[in-house]
Amino acid sequence: MPSKFYSNPPPRILGHRGAAGLAPENTLPSFALATALGADILEFDLHPTRDGYVVVIHDDTVDRTTDGSGLVRDHSLEQLERLDAGYRFSRDGRDFPFRGHGVQIPTFEAVLKQFPQAICNVEIKENDQALIDEVIGILRRLGATQRVLVAAEKGEVLRCVRQRAPEITTSFSAEDVVEFLDRLQRERWEDYTPPGIALQVPLTVGNVELVRPDVIAAAHRLGLEVHAWTLNDPVEMRRVLDLGVDGIVSDLPGLARVVARQFRGTEL
């Protein structure tokens, strides 16, 4: 059963950091491209600045994706906006088509305003009370609580969000997934209330396969969705769709959209 959070039927395409395989990840050009290519949901990550802003970047440092260095939280917003967020992006390791074109690290607020109709899947990357409060404040101030799913690996982050802002929808933290798998193994569901609406998981963790028929069937019985990340191979995409996943997180949302359309065609 599709979650009421989403208006369209699965399978859903989540543009991983926008269209990270085609444009600088977690930037406005990347989100625009993901939207144009048919992504249902924009997926991205949040960190705090030194002066209390929330910015969209995956790593806790700026080194991998910009021409700067150091921790995100050690920079002011003004300092971050002077960095070139397209500096290191390349599709082939030789050409850098976005370098020097004014691509910036965006603020969370800027992304929500730039894409006012977009469903967003945001991961809070740090267990920082000020960061959590600011994310909640932005969502409420912009009237975006009903179109943004909040994710986090750390259980304490999502517990805080759920306690302080019960109107905001969340996914499962890593410990939520562990509890789900433990209950599945023991078939203990009588006292279980799902803490979120979606298990967003990789195909495997170590030697444990997470995207498998019994996990998906149990999730669906509870009204939950299963989103698999991060898939860029069409054969792998089709395989998980055949298993019954509800969403694919991909750096190549256009390719994932084509595979999903082909899959839907075979189901008609």
BAVO-791862 format. One record per residue (C-alpha): x, y, z. Coordinates in nm, 3 decimals. Layout:
N
<atom <X Y Z>>
...
END
This chain:
268
<atom <0.000 0.000 0.000>>
<atom <0.157 0.334 -0.105>>
<atom <0.224 0.578 0.175>>
<atom <-0.015 0.872 0.200>>
<atom <0.293 1.096 0.205>>
<atom <0.334 1.036 -0.168>>
<atom <0.068 1.130 -0.421>>
<atom <0.193 0.922 -0.713>>
<atom <0.215 0.542 -0.737>>
<atom <0.542 0.352 -0.702>>
<atom <0.800 0.278 -0.820>>
<atom <0.944 0.617 -0.730>>
<atom <1.271 0.761 -0.855>>
<atom <1.479 0.948 -0.599>>
<atom <1.742 1.167 -0.758>>
<atom <2.049 1.097 -0.546>>
<atom <2.195 1.436 -0.451>>
<atom <1.998 1.554 -0.753>>
<atom <2.151 1.391 -1.059>>
<atom <2.494 1.330 -0.910>>
<atom <2.617 1.126 -1.205>>
<atom <2.553 1.409 -1.448>>
<atom <2.602 1.735 -1.256>>
<atom <2.775 1.853 -0.938>>
<atom <2.601 1.676 -0.651>>
<atom <2.377 1.864 -0.409>>
<atom <2.365 2.182 -0.618>>
<atom <2.082 2.372 -0.783>>
<atom <2.189 2.261 -1.136>>
<atom <2.189 1.900 -1.019>>
<atom <1.839 1.932 -0.871>>
<atom <1.709 2.108 -1.182>>
<atom <1.848 1.833 -1.403>>
<atom <1.703 1.558 -1.182>>
<atom <1.362 1.724 -1.202>>
<atom <1.386 1.757 -1.580>>
<atom <1.483 1.391 -1.612>>
<atom <1.174 1.275 -1.423>>
<atom <1.286 1.225 -1.065>>
<atom <0.985 1.199 -0.834>>
<atom <1.186 1.302 -0.529>>
<atom <1.498 1.512 -0.471>>
<atom <1.733 1.344 -0.225>>
<atom <2.000 1.550 -0.050>>
<atom <2.200 1.606 0.268>>
<atom <2.219 1.876 0.534>>
<atom <2.501 2.019 0.745>>
<atom <2.527 2.333 0.963>>
<atom <2.748 2.633 0.898>>
<atom <2.949 2.812 1.166>>
<atom <2.691 3.091 1.177>>
<atom <2.383 2.870 1.206>>
<atom <2.265 2.825 0.849>>
<atom <2.168 2.488 0.701>>
<atom <2.349 2.402 0.379>>
<atom <2.314 2.122 0.130>>
<atom <2.628 1.909 0.111>>
<atom <2.698 1.543 0.180>>
<atom <3.042 1.534 0.341>>
<atom <3.132 1.705 0.666>>
<atom <3.419 1.871 0.476>>
<atom <3.421 2.071 0.153>>
<atom <3.735 1.906 0.014>>
<atom <3.586 1.640 -0.216>>
<atom <3.334 1.857 -0.400>>
<atom <3.475 2.213 -0.400>>
<atom <3.797 2.407 -0.445>>
<atom <3.810 2.467 -0.068>>
<atom <3.914 2.265 0.233>>
<atom <3.809 2.210 0.591>>
<atom <3.497 2.127 0.786>>
<atom <3.165 2.266 0.665>>
<atom <3.077 2.369 1.021>>
<atom <3.397 2.573 1.047>>
<atom <3.290 2.797 0.758>>
<atom <3.042 3.083 0.760>>
<atom <2.773 3.082 0.491>>
<atom <2.951 3.370 0.318>>
<atom <3.274 3.168 0.305>>
<atom <3.094 2.861 0.169>>
<atom <2.919 3.063 -0.100>>
<atom <3.256 3.180 -0.230>>
<atom <3.361 2.821 -0.302>>
<atom <3.322 2.659 -0.644>>
<atom <3.088 2.362 -0.589>>
<atom <3.135 2.255 -0.951>>
<atom <3.513 2.257 -0.934>>
<atom <3.576 1.884 -0.896>>
<atom <3.285 1.739 -1.093>>
<atom <3.382 1.536 -1.398>>
<atom <3.208 1.259 -1.589>>
<atom <3.529 1.121 -1.737>>
<atom <3.809 1.238 -1.504>>
<atom <3.947 1.470 -1.771>>
<atom <3.688 1.737 -1.844>>
<atom <3.544 1.963 -1.572>>
<atom <3.244 2.126 -1.742>>
<atom <3.103 2.307 -1.436>>
<atom <3.430 2.452 -1.309>>
<atom <3.427 2.831 -1.289>>
<atom <3.057 2.868 -1.371>>
<atom <2.940 3.001 -1.038>>
<atom <2.795 2.679 -0.897>>
<atom <2.758 2.721 -0.520>>
<atom <2.679 2.515 -0.214>>
<atom <2.310 2.604 -0.167>>
<atom <2.122 2.660 0.153>>
<atom <1.839 2.426 0.247>>
<atom <1.600 2.718 0.230>>
<atom <1.715 2.811 -0.121>>
<atom <1.650 2.460 -0.252>>
<atom <1.300 2.451 -0.105>>
<atom <1.222 2.792 -0.255>>
<atom <1.375 2.709 -0.594>>
<atom <1.171 2.389 -0.621>>
<atom <0.846 2.475 -0.441>>
<atom <0.652 2.176 -0.573>>
<atom <0.923 1.914 -0.524>>
<atom <0.897 1.626 -0.281>>
<atom <1.229 1.619 -0.098>>
<atom <1.408 1.348 0.097>>
<atom <1.663 1.515 0.325>>
<atom <1.922 1.351 0.547>>
<atom <2.037 1.534 0.858>>
<atom <2.402 1.432 0.874>>
<atom <2.489 1.542 1.229>>
<atom <2.339 1.490 1.571>>
<atom <2.335 1.863 1.639>>
<atom <2.041 2.008 1.831>>
<atom <2.075 2.351 1.675>>
<atom <2.083 2.196 1.328>>
<atom <1.774 1.983 1.398>>
<atom <1.586 2.283 1.536>>
<atom <1.678 2.497 1.237>>
<atom <1.568 2.227 0.989>>
<atom <1.233 2.201 1.167>>
<atom <1.204 2.580 1.177>>
<atom <1.270 2.613 0.804>>
<atom <1.015 2.346 0.717>>
<atom <0.750 2.513 0.929>>
<atom <0.833 2.864 0.812>>
<atom <0.812 2.767 0.444>>
<atom <0.507 2.546 0.490>>
<atom <0.706 2.247 0.365>>
<atom <0.642 1.993 0.643>>
<atom <0.407 1.792 0.419>>
<atom <0.649 1.757 0.127>>
<atom <0.978 1.681 0.298>>
<atom <1.072 1.340 0.435>>
<atom <1.348 1.363 0.697>>
<atom <1.607 1.087 0.713>>
<atom <1.910 1.026 0.932>>
<atom <2.144 0.737 0.997>>
<atom <2.159 0.818 1.368>>
<atom <1.856 0.709 1.568>>
<atom <1.882 0.994 1.815>>
<atom <1.841 1.248 1.534>>
<atom <1.512 1.101 1.414>>
<atom <1.385 1.052 1.768>>
<atom <1.442 1.421 1.825>>
<atom <1.262 1.518 1.503>>
<atom <0.967 1.293 1.585>>
<atom <0.939 1.431 1.936>>
<atom <0.974 1.798 1.847>>
<atom <0.782 1.795 1.519>>
<atom <0.540 1.501 1.496>>
<atom <0.388 1.653 1.184>>
<atom <0.709 1.584 0.991>>
<atom <0.735 1.247 0.819>>
<atom <1.053 1.041 0.865>>
<atom <1.217 0.733 0.724>>
<atom <1.400 0.468 0.930>>
<atom <1.733 0.524 1.101>>
<atom <1.997 0.251 1.099>>
<atom <1.882 0.129 1.442>>
<atom <1.519 0.135 1.326>>
<atom <1.617 -0.096 1.039>>
<atom <1.803 -0.326 1.279>>
<atom <1.495 -0.349 1.502>>
<atom <1.275 -0.420 1.199>>
<atom <1.504 -0.703 1.085>>
<atom <1.520 -0.846 1.437>>
<atom <1.142 -0.848 1.464>>
<atom <1.116 -1.006 1.120>>
<atom <1.349 -1.285 1.225>>
<atom <1.150 -1.347 1.544>>
<atom <0.807 -1.270 1.388>>
<atom <0.731 -1.030 1.673>>
<atom <0.493 -0.766 1.538>>
<atom <0.213 -0.752 1.797>>
<atom <0.356 -0.453 1.986>>
<atom <0.525 -0.283 1.690>>
<atom <0.448 0.064 1.562>>
<atom <0.663 0.165 1.263>>
<atom <0.858 0.480 1.350>>
<atom <0.871 0.604 0.989>>
<atom <0.723 0.533 0.648>>
<atom <1.015 0.391 0.451>>
<atom <1.313 0.162 0.488>>
<atom <1.578 0.329 0.274>>
<atom <1.859 0.079 0.253>>
<atom <2.152 -0.040 0.040>>
<atom <2.130 -0.381 -0.121>>
<atom <2.366 -0.526 0.136>>
<atom <2.550 -0.436 0.454>>
<atom <2.853 -0.658 0.493>>
<atom <2.727 -1.004 0.409>>
<atom <2.366 -0.928 0.506>>
<atom <2.126 -0.884 0.216>>
<atom <1.869 -0.616 0.298>>
<atom <1.664 -0.589 -0.020>>
<atom <1.503 -0.930 -0.029>>
<atom <1.150 -1.070 -0.068>>
<atom <1.074 -1.133 0.301>>
<atom <1.186 -0.782 0.401>>
<atom <0.977 -0.621 0.129>>
<atom <0.672 -0.837 0.205>>
<atom <0.688 -0.757 0.577>>
<atom <0.731 -0.387 0.506>>
<atom <0.430 -0.386 0.276>>
<atom <0.214 -0.569 0.530>>
<atom <0.291 -0.283 0.769>>
<atom <0.216 -0.014 0.511>>
<atom <0.584 0.073 0.470>>
<atom <0.788 0.137 0.159>>
<atom <1.131 0.002 0.068>>
<atom <1.370 0.228 -0.124>>
<atom <1.698 0.079 -0.249>>
<atom <2.014 0.288 -0.284>>
<atom <2.226 0.378 -0.476>>
<atom <2.162 0.201 -0.808>>
<atom <2.300 0.312 -1.145>>
<atom <2.292 -0.019 -1.335>>
<atom <1.967 -0.084 -1.527>>
<atom <1.994 -0.460 -1.471>>
<atom <2.018 -0.407 -1.095>>
<atom <1.730 -0.159 -1.107>>
<atom <1.508 -0.408 -1.287>>
<atom <1.603 -0.683 -1.044>>
<atom <1.496 -0.486 -0.737>>
<atom <1.178 -0.371 -0.910>>
<atom <1.096 -0.735 -0.977>>
<atom <1.143 -0.796 -0.604>>
<atom <0.884 -0.528 -0.531>>
<atom <1.078 -0.225 -0.407>>
<atom <0.885 0.100 -0.403>>
<atom <1.171 0.333 -0.486>>
<atom <1.512 0.350 -0.649>>
<atom <1.773 0.602 -0.539>>
<atom <1.999 0.679 -0.834>>
<atom <2.270 0.917 -0.954>>
<atom <2.111 0.871 -1.298>>
<atom <1.743 0.949 -1.244>>
<atom <1.669 0.966 -1.616>>
<atom <1.792 0.611 -1.667>>
<atom <1.602 0.496 -1.359>>
<atom <1.287 0.663 -1.494>>
<atom <1.319 0.474 -1.824>>
<atom <1.363 0.143 -1.640>>
<atom <1.065 0.219 -1.416>>
<atom <0.845 0.303 -1.716>>
<atom <0.946 -0.019 -1.887>>
<atom <0.869 -0.207 -1.565>>
<atom <0.527 -0.047 -1.534>>
<atom <0.458 -0.136 -1.897>>
<atom <0.516 -0.502 -1.827>>
<atom <0.273 -0.483 -1.535>>
<atom <-0.016 -0.337 -1.736>>
END
